[in-house]
Amino acid sequence: MLTFLSKNAFFRILCTIMLFLMLVGLPLTSFPIISNMTGAIVAPFSALPLVLLILIWLVPYLLERGKFPAEVIPYLYFVLIALVVSALGFFLNGYYARGKDFFDQNLRAFITITIGLGFYLTLSAYFNNEKEMRRALLFIYIGGGLLIGWTLIEVVLQRTFDRVQDFPQWVHVLRSTLAKQSPNIIYTNRVTGFAYEPSWFVRQFNLVLFPIWLSAVFQRKSPFKFRIWLIQIEDILLIAGLIVFGFSSPRVGLVAFLASLAYLAFLLLQKIHQLITSWYLKRRKRQPKRLVFVKLLLAFMLFVILAVIVSSALVGYILVASRWDDRFQLLFDDSRMSKIALFPISEDRLIQSSEQLAFMERMIFWFGGWNIFNDYPFGVGLGNAGFYFYERMNFAGYKSVEIRDLLYRANYLPNTKNLWTRLLAETGFIGLAVFLIWLYILWRSSALMRKSQSTVLRIMGLAGQLFLLAYLVEGFSMDSFAMPYQWVMAGLISAGGLIARREFSARDKHEVSLSAPV
């Protein structure tokens, strides 16, 4: 059936349009129509074209017994484990709250799992050749360019008007039409694009745009022919993206971005070290006796130089960002910094110290999830952490207006606001272990793509590794499975891994045929 449909020009155009809308629409993660229908804040616009693509492409693909990349298997095991743990969760001693019950929370949680799985399975199977992957990158570039263009307008507006409420009316109309935004947005001067809040805006760059653009810039390769002398399109997009990224004043997002940069710095140090070592050995007639010592000394010197450059850039950014973000100003408040005492490390000390940096609420949510895991190492069931949170929340939470409002006024359950403590609390150590195994396999597939002869695959290989490093850090500030960013990248990595394996298999067969006796 799919083979027949794929020969139809209208069908191919329709699939391409759905893919275009899905990838260009990635920045719209709280689309009002979906949010109002479901009552969920995480309501990605991309889910709409995804549903249509599943109906017109994935279903016929499955009917023809189409195969998925091997990378999806560990994640399917994770979903199975989450299902089993959730079923066993009905036998635990948690109590219902806020008019919610285990079944209701399990259902909502598995709906988000299904959304993520839909993105992942569809894209990992759809991008089955280099041409489709290049087209996907084109659509991602277009979406990223449009997002940057809008955000630059937002930066100008924020520097022109004193308050968000004073923005031109057309800005508010456009925002409310395309994205539901947090009520707190009107009190901040951090850019948000079309995201619900600034941290969601940052996530788009850290998990999709920056990994791809950094990979292309670092390798000086591009899937497209656009050039202005030595400048490629990714150079322009990366610089513009860094500008708007900086005006969002990220904290966890900044650490995630630095994790990606640290890996690139490591690769750069390797190259420089190899070049200098080769140059040094060529100039000497005989190999020096203490070659290992020379290599270690050179590596140390390069590391120190790089550390000084990165530290200076980081301090410079914090100084600039502190002009409009009071959270960064706290780093220069001696009265607050003097109260930070981490050792000996304990939950109370970490929370008290985080209070000085306006980070206390997040720490309380994180430790709440950790304490649930301590009592239930096999997990309480997907979506059920909120039922166990109240009894295990640190008492410092009662000092927070945000947490008191959650305890006494909100009609929804609290969450851990941390993917890793959520996985521990809700799926136990087994669920987290399988999830991390899946990420490790994606890393291996990314490394395999970097060995390909294809420019697109080599770009996506390094991009996949940068994404995974950023995802490990971003997981400390997100716990939703419905966000499309990680699934788009996971789909590209899985599909790319399959294409790379086919390439290497064909190359091996060709070499065997050439070496075979005539």
N, C-alpha and C positions, 0 to 999 in steps of 0.2 A: 504493500500500500504506500509506504513512504517512498519507495523507489519510484513508483508511478507519479506521486505528487511532486517529487523533487525535479521532475522533468518539465513541470508546469511553471512558466515564467511568473504568473501571478502568485503562485504559492511561494516561490522563492523570494519575491519582492515583499510579500506579506510577512514572512519570517524575518527578513532583514529589517523591516519597519519595527516589528516587535522588539528585536534585539537593540535597535537604535534607541527606542523609547526607554527600554530597560536601563541601558548603560548611561545615556545622557541624563536620565531622570534620577540617577543615584543620589544627588544632593538633596532630593525631596524625601526626607525620612519621616515627616509627620504630615502627610497629605490630608487636608481637612476632610475630604469626602470619605476616605477610608477611616480616618480617626473618629469621625462622627458616627459612622455605621458600627464600628467595633468598640468604641469607648477606650481604645488603646492609644497611648502617646506614640509608641513606635509603630508607625503606619506608613511604610515606604510606598511611594508612588510606583516604584519599579515592580511591585507585586502585581499590578494590573496587567501590564504586558506579559509578565511571567506566566500568569494564568492562561492567557491566550496562547502563548508559545507552548505551554504544556499540552493544551488541548489539540492544537493543530500539528505539533511536531513530536513532542515526547511520547504521547499516547501511541501514535502510529509506529514510532521507533521501538517502543516496548512490545507492541503486537508483532513486530517483525523480529523479536528476540534480539534487539540491539544490545550491545555490551557496553559496560561502563569501565573506566580505568580502574586498575587494581587499588588505587589510592583511596577509593570510596569505602572499601570494605571495613577498615578499622572504625570509621565513623558510624557505619551501620551497626557495628557491634556496640559502640557507645550508646546509640539510641536504644538498642535492645536491653542493655544493662539499665539504662534510665527507666525503661518501661517496667522491668522486673522490680527494681527498687521502689518505684512509685506504687506498684501493686502491693508490695510488702508493707509500705508505709501506712496502709489502713489498719495494720495490727499494732502500730505504735501508740504511745500514750499522749500524743499531742491533742490540743483542744481547739475547737473552732473559734474564730473571732471575726469581727466586722461583717457578720452575716455570710462568711465564706465557709466552705468545707473542703475536704481533701479532693473530692472529685472535681469541684469547680476549679480549684487551683491547678490540679493535674491537667485538666482539659486545656486551660489557658496556656500553660507551659508547653504542652505538646503541640498546640497550634503554632506557637513561635518556632518550635523545633521543626515542624512540617514546612513552615515558610522557608527557613534556612535550608532545609534538605531539598526543597523544590528548586531553589536557586542553584545549589551545589550540583545536584544530579543533572539538571537540565543543561547547565553551562559546561560541565565536565564532558558531557556526551556531544554537545553541539559543536564545540570547537575541536573538530576532529582533523583539521589540517592547518597548515601554516597560513593559508589565505584567510580562513575564518578568524584566526587569532590576530592577524594584522588588522582586519576589519574591526574586531573588538577594541583593539588599542586606539584606532581612529575615533571610534565613538566615545571612548573614555576621554581622549584628548579634547574632543569637542565639548563634552560635559564639563570637564575641568576648566577649559577656557571660558565658557559662559559663566561658571561659578566665580572665577577670578574677576571677570569683568564686572559682574554685579557687586562683588565685595569691595572692589576698588571704589565704586560709586558710594558704597556704604561708609568707607573710610573717609571720603571727602565730606559726606553729609555730617558725620560725627565731629569733624573738625570745623564745620561751618555753623552747626546749631549746638546750643548748650544742652538740650535735652532731646531724647528720642521722640518724645511727644510732639516736638516742633518740626519733625521731618515733613516734607510735602505730603499731601494727602495721597497722591498716587503711589507713594512708596508703601504706605500702610495697606492700601487696597491690594497691591501686588503681593505683598507678604502674606496677608490674610487669605488670599486666593490660593497661593501655592503651598503654604506651610503654616501649620499651627505652631505657635511659639510660646515659650514659657512666659508667664506674667512678669517674672523678674527681669525680663529683657529690657523693659523700659527704665530700669534703674542701673543699667550697666552701660559702659562705653566700649565694651568688647564686641568685635564684629562677630556675626553669627551666620552670615549668608542666608540660606533658606532652612537652616537647621532649627531644631527645637531650642537648643541652648548652645553656647560656644564650644563645649567639649565635644558635641556631636559634629560640629563644623570641623574641628581639628582632626577628628577621627577619619573624615573623608580623605584628608591629605596624608595622614600617617599610614593608612592601611591600603590605599589604592594609588593615589596620584604620585606622592613622593617616591615610593619604591620603584615605580616604573620610570619616572623621570630621572631619579638619581642613578639608576642602573644604566640608562642610555647615556647620560652625561659622563659618568665615570668610565664607561667603555668606549666613548666617542663613537657610538653606533646609534642608528635610528632606523625604524622600520619604514620611514618615509624619505623621499628624495629632497625634501625642502632644505635648502642651504642658503645662507647669506655669508659668503666667504667661508670662514671656519665655524660659523655659528649654525647650530641645528635647532629645530623647533623646540626640543626639550630644554635647551639652555634658556630660552625666553620664558617658557612656561614655568620652569623651576624658579627663576629669579622672581617672577611676578607672584608665584605661589608662596615663596618665602616671605614676601612683603605682607600679604594679607594674613598669612599664618602668624606672623609676629604681632599683628594688631589684635589677634584673638587672645593674647596673653595666656597661653597654655602653661600648665604646670606638669601634670602627669603626661600630657601630650608632648611637652618639651623633652621630657626624659625619654619617651618613646622615640622621638625623632633623633635624639642623641645616640640611642642604641643602634639605630641604622647607620648613623654617621661613624660610630665607633668601629663597626664592622668594615665600612669602606676605608677607614683610616688604617685598620689592620692590613687590609689587602694592599693599600698604597705603600705601607711600610715594608711589606714583603717585597714588592717590586723594586723599591728604592734600595733596599738591603741587597737584593740580588745583583742589581746594576753596579752598586759601589763595590761589592765583593768581587765581582767579575773583573771590574776595572783594576782593582788592587792586585789581583792575582796575575793579570796580564803584564803589569808593570814590573813584577818581580820574576827573576829568572828561576828561582826555586820557591817551592811552597814553604811559607813560614812555619816554624815549629809550633807556634802558639796560634794557629789559625782559629781554633774554637774561641779562644779568648778575644781575638780581634773581632770576630763575628758578634759575640755577646756585647762587647763594648760599643760597637757600631749600632746594634739594635737598641741599646740603652740610650745612646745619644739621640737617635731618631725619635724614640718614645718621649724623651724629655722635651725635645723641641716641639713635637706635636701636642703634648699635654699643655705646654705653655700657650700655644696658639689657641687651642680649644678653650682653655680656661679663660683666657683674655676675652675671646668672643662671647662666652657665656656671661661673664661679669658685665661686659658691655651691653648685652641685650637686657639683662636684669635692670641695669641702671636706666636704660631708655624706657623699658616697659613700666618701671616704677612711676613714671611721670603721669600715667593714666590709670594704673591698676594699683589700688592700695594694698593688695595682697603681696606684691613684690616690695612695696615700701616697708613692710614688716621686717624684711631681711636686714634693713639698715636701722632698725629700732633697737638700740642697745639695751633698753629696759626689758624688752621682750626676749631678745636673744640670750640675755644673762639667766633667764629662768629655764632655759632648755637644759635638761639633765637626763641623758639617756641611760647612763650606767649607774648601778647594775640594771640591765635591761629587764623590764617587766611591762605588763599590759598597762598598768596605771601610769608609769613614767612616760611611756610612748604617747598615751592619750593626753596627758598633761602638757607634754612638750609640743604636740601637734596643735594644741589649743592656741599657743603663742603664734602659730603660723596660719591661723584660720583654716585648719585642716582637721579639726577634732571630730566633726560629724562623720566624715569618711572613715576615720580610724575606728570609731565606735561601731559602725556598720560592719567593717571588716572583722573586727574581733568578735562581733556577734555571730557571724558565720563560722568563724574558727571555733568558738565555744560550742556551737551546735555539733560540729564535727567531733569535738572531743567527747561529747556524750553519745553520739550516734555515728561511729566510724564507718558504718556501711550505708549511711545516708538516710534521710527522712522522706525522700520522694521529691520528684521534680516539681518545683513551685511551692513546696510546703515549708520552706525555711521561715517564712513570716509567722507561722503558728508557734514556733519555738523561740523566736527572737526576744520576746518581751522578758522572759525569765532569765535570759543569758546576756542581756545588754548591760554594759558597764554603767554604774550609777552616775558617772560624769555626764551621761546623756541627758539627765534631767536639767542640766544647766543650759542646754541648747534650746532655743526657741523652735528651731526646725524640727528637732526630735520630739519635743513636747507636743507640737502641733500634730505630728504623725501619730503619737500615742493617744491623744485625746480628741482629735477633731477629724482626722482623715478617715475616709471610708474604704481605704485599701490597706493591704498588708505591707509591712516593711520588707525590704530586700537587702542583700548584702552589698550591693553596688560594687561587686568585685567578682569577676568570673571564676577565679580560682577558688576563693572561699565558698562561692555558691556551689561549684562542682563538688567540693569536699563535703559541704553540709547536705546537699540534696542527692548526690549520687555516690558519696563515699569515696574512699581511697581507690577502689576498683574503677569507678567511673572516671576519676581524674587520671589515673594511670593509662587507661585506654585512650582517653582524649589526647594525652601528651604523646602517646605512641603514634597516633594519627598525625600530629604535628611533626614528629620526627620523620615520618615517612614522606611528608610533604617537603621537608628539608632535603631529604635524599633525592627526591625527584627534581627539586630545584637545582641541586648540584649536578645531576645528570644532564639537565638542559644546558648548563653552562659549557658542556663539552661538545655541544652540537655545532654543526657548520652553519646552521640557520641563524641569521641575525635576530629574527624575532624570538626564537627560542633562547638564545643567549641573553637577550635583554630580559626576557621573562624569568630566566633561571636566577640571575642575580636579584631581580625584583622580588621574586618569591622568597629568597632568603632575607632580604631587607624587610619585607612584609611580616614574616614570621617573628623576627626580632622585635619589631614594633608592636606586634600583636601580643607578645608575652608581657610587655609593659602596659599597653592599653587595657589589657585584661584586668588591671588593678582599678580601673575606673569605669568599667562597663560589665554588665552581666546579662545582656539580652542576646538571644539567639536569632531575633527577627531582623537585626541590622543587616542589610545586604552586603556591606563592604567586604567582610571577611569571606563570605561565600563566593563572591565574584572572583576574588583572588585565589581562593582555594580551588575553584572550578578551572581557572586558567592554569594553575600549577598542575592539577591532575591531568587535564587534557594535554598540556605540554609534555608531561612525563611520558604519556602514551605515545605521542608523536615522536619523541626522542628515541624511545625504545624501538619503534618501527624503523627509524632512520638507521640506528646502529645495527639492527638485525639485517636490514637490506645491505648495509655496507659490508657486514661480515660475510654474507652470502656471496656478494660480488667478489670479495677478496679470495674466498674459497674457490670460486669458479675460475678465477685468474690463475691460481696456483695449482689447479688440478692438471694432471698430465693429459696431453692431447692424444 
